[in-house]
Amino acid sequence: MDAYEAARYLFGSANRLAVLWEIRDRAASPRDVADAVDVSRATSQRCLRTCSEHGWVERADGGYRLTAIGDRVIERCLSLVGDLTVLDDRERLLEDLPRFEPSLPLAPLASADVVAATSAQPHRAAQSFADHVRESDSAWYRCVAPAMSRLFIDAFSEKLAGGAMIELVCSEAVLDAERETRPANVTESLDSPGFELYVRPDDVDYSLVLTDREVFVGATDGTRAMTVGAWSADERLYEWANDRYVRARSRAERIT
């Protein structure tokens, strides 16, 4: 059985993954497996026999248990199922975000706090983001922003006034637009000892914020309005976001 045939067999019925999962931590007889998974004994026996032929299970203690290879097979299969579930549940976020390299880790998004804008509430995602920033108590914020909005500016101005340290990476176009529409705000921010601005020549098509314990990833539309965003404290997503921020800042020049 080649890899594709193995995948077709395992995903051909949800019962097969369930049978393998049942013997992951302990050996069990076909009868016990059948009772636990709620399948017929014949189905359980047939699945265990086929998996045994491919080296995924072995006889032990009067029943069957996973081999080391079988344990890795079920781990990868369940990881794929989890990723596919996230792709379905978080479709709006993943559809609006650009493709990243390295890829955005999927598993942490399953438990992330996701808020999306709607036609009836077009500013819902941006407002939720600003509210979350106001309610946080982080001593510092590292941000990548595709645009500036009054919600964004007001939320972080309050943090600066409270003594927080803020690093911001944006494009030259964003800075030029701010200098034209809100010159006093730009001057005041640059004069603040807690604010560092990094500008890059190319546009940014996503939002990213890191605090001392969590991360925000947000998507925007063609007008740079926030469409959907997710907050998470998952270490895997935090590590990815920190690497992403360092890359974005390395391509930018600090403005003083």
C-alpha positions in Angstrom: 0.0 0.0 0.0 1.5 3.3 -1.1 1.0 6.6 0.8 -2.1 7.6 -1.3 -3.7 4.2 -0.8 -3.0 4.4 2.9 -4.6 7.8 3.2 -7.6 6.7 1.2 -8.0 3.7 3.4 -7.7 5.6 6.7 -10.0 8.4 5.6 -12.4 6.1 3.9 -14.3 5.8 7.2 -14.2 7.7 10.4 -14.4 4.4 12.2 -10.9 3.5 11.2 -9.3 6.5 12.9 -11.5 5.9 15.9 -10.4 2.3 16.1 -6.7 3.3 16.0 -7.3 6.0 18.6 -8.9 3.6 21.0 -5.7 1.5 21.2 -3.3 4.4 21.3 -2.6 4.2 25.0 -3.4 0.5 25.8 -3.9 -2.8 24.1 -7.5 -3.9 23.6 -9.4 -6.8 22.1 -11.5 -6.4 18.9 -14.6 -6.8 21.1 -13.6 -4.0 23.5 -12.7 -1.7 20.6 -16.0 -2.4 18.9 -17.9 -1.6 22.1 -15.9 1.6 22.7 -16.2 2.9 19.1 -19.8 1.7 18.6 -19.1 -0.5 15.6 -19.7 -4.1 14.9 -17.1 -6.7 16.1 -16.6 -7.7 12.4 -15.8 -4.1 11.5 -13.4 -3.8 14.4 -11.7 -7.1 13.6 -11.4 -6.3 9.9 -9.9 -2.8 10.6 -7.4 -4.2 13.1 -6.3 -7.0 10.8 -5.8 -4.6 7.8 -3.8 -2.2 10.0 -1.7 -5.0 11.3 -0.8 -6.0 7.8 0.6 -2.5 7.2 2.5 -2.5 10.4 0.4 0.1 12.2 -0.9 -2.3 15.0 0.5 -5.4 16.6 -0.9 -8.2 18.8 -0.2 -7.7 22.5 -1.8 -8.8 25.8 -4.5 -10.8 24.1 -5.5 -7.8 21.9 -4.0 -5.2 19.6 -2.0 -2.0 20.3 -0.4 0.6 18.1 3.1 0.2 16.9 5.5 3.2 16.9 4.8 3.7 13.2 1.1 3.4 13.8 1.2 6.0 16.6 2.9 8.5 14.2 0.3 7.6 11.4 -2.6 8.4 13.7 -0.9 11.6 15.0 -0.4 13.0 11.5 -3.9 12.0 10.4 -5.5 13.7 13.3 -3.4 16.7 12.8 -4.6 16.9 9.2 -8.2 16.6 10.4 -7.6 19.4 12.9 -6.1 21.6 10.2 -9.0 21.0 7.8 -11.5 21.8 10.6 -9.7 25.1 11.3 -9.7 25.9 7.5 -13.5 25.5 7.6 -14.2 27.3 10.9 -11.8 30.2 10.2 -12.5 30.5 6.5 -13.2 34.3 6.6 -9.9 35.1 8.4 -7.8 32.8 6.2 -9.4 33.9 3.0 -8.8 37.6 3.7 -5.2 37.2 5.0 -2.3 37.1 2.6 -0.2 34.0 2.2 2.7 34.1 4.6 6.1 32.5 4.4 6.5 30.7 6.8 2.9 29.8 6.8 0.5 31.0 9.5 0.1 28.0 12.0 -3.4 26.8 11.8 -3.9 24.8 15.1 -3.8 27.9 17.4 -6.6 29.6 15.4 -9.1 26.9 16.6 -9.2 28.6 20.1 -8.4 32.2 18.9 -10.9 35.0 19.6 -12.0 35.9 16.1 -14.2 39.0 15.2 -15.3 39.8 11.7 -16.9 42.9 10.2 -20.4 42.5 8.6 -22.4 44.5 6.1 -24.5 45.8 9.0 -21.4 46.5 11.2 -18.6 47.4 8.9 -16.4 48.6 11.7 -17.0 45.7 14.1 -13.6 44.1 13.7 -11.7 47.4 14.1 -13.8 48.4 17.1 -13.2 45.1 18.8 -9.5 45.5 18.2 -9.4 48.9 19.7 -11.4 47.8 22.7 -9.1 44.9 23.3 -6.1 47.2 23.2 -7.7 49.6 25.7 -8.5 46.8 28.0 -5.0 45.2 27.9 -2.3 46.0 30.4 0.8 45.2 28.5 3.9 47.3 29.0 4.7 47.3 25.3 3.2 46.8 21.9 4.9 45.9 18.6 2.7 46.6 15.6 2.6 46.2 11.9 -0.2 48.4 10.3 -1.4 48.7 6.7 -3.2 52.0 7.5 -4.1 54.3 10.3 -7.6 54.9 11.6 -9.0 57.1 14.4 -9.8 54.0 16.4 -6.2 52.7 16.1 -4.6 56.1 16.9 -6.9 56.8 19.9 -6.3 53.3 21.4 -2.6 53.5 21.3 -2.4 57.2 22.2 -4.0 56.2 25.5 -1.3 53.5 26.0 1.5 55.9 25.3 0.0 58.4 27.8 0.0 55.6 30.3 3.7 54.9 29.9 3.6 51.9 27.5 6.3 51.4 24.8 5.1 51.2 21.2 6.9 50.1 18.1 5.1 50.6 14.8 6.0 49.4 11.3 4.1 51.0 8.4 4.7 52.0 4.8 5.9 55.3 3.5 2.5 55.9 1.9 0.8 55.5 5.3 3.2 58.0 7.0 2.8 60.5 4.1 -1.0 60.3 4.4 -0.8 60.8 8.2 1.5 63.8 7.8 -1.0 65.3 5.4 -4.2 64.7 7.4 -2.9 64.6 11.0 0.5 66.4 11.1 0.2 67.3 14.8 -0.5 63.7 15.7 2.6 62.5 13.8 4.8 65.2 15.5 3.4 64.4 19.0 3.9 60.7 18.5 7.5 61.0 17.3 8.3 63.3 20.2 7.0 60.7 22.7 9.9 58.8 24.4 7.9 55.6 24.3 7.2 55.6 20.6 9.4 54.2 17.8 8.3 54.4 14.1 9.8 52.2 11.4 8.9 52.9 7.8 9.3 50.6 4.8 8.9 51.5 1.1 6.4 48.8 0.2 2.8 48.5 1.4 1.6 46.1 4.2 -1.5 44.1 3.6 -2.1 42.7 7.1 -2.2 43.9 10.7 -0.1 42.4 13.4 0.2 43.3 17.1 2.4 41.7 19.8 2.0 42.4 23.5 3.9 40.8 26.3 1.5 37.8 26.3 -0.7 37.7 23.2 -0.8 38.4 19.5 -3.3 39.9 17.1 -3.5 39.1 13.4 -5.9 41.0 11.2 -6.9 41.2 7.6 -7.9 44.2 5.5 -9.8 44.8 2.3 -8.8 46.9 -0.7 -9.4 50.1 1.2 -7.2 48.9 4.1 -10.3 48.7 6.4 -10.1 45.9 8.9 -12.3 43.0 7.9 -11.5 40.3 10.4 -9.0 39.8 13.2 -8.0 37.2 15.8 -6.4 37.5 19.3 -4.5 34.5 20.7 -2.1 33.7 23.6 -1.0 30.4 22.0 2.8 30.1 22.1 3.0 28.7 18.6 1.2 31.6 17.0 3.1 34.0 19.2 6.5 32.6 18.0 5.4 32.9 14.4 4.1 36.5 14.9 7.3 37.5 16.6 9.4 36.2 13.8 7.1 37.9 11.3 7.4 41.2 13.1 11.2 41.0 13.2 11.2 40.4 9.5 9.0 43.4 8.8 11.0 45.7 11.0 14.3 44.6 9.5 13.1 45.9 6.1 12.1 49.3 7.5 14.0 52.4 8.5 13.5 54.1 11.8 12.1 57.6 11.7 13.3 60.0 14.4 
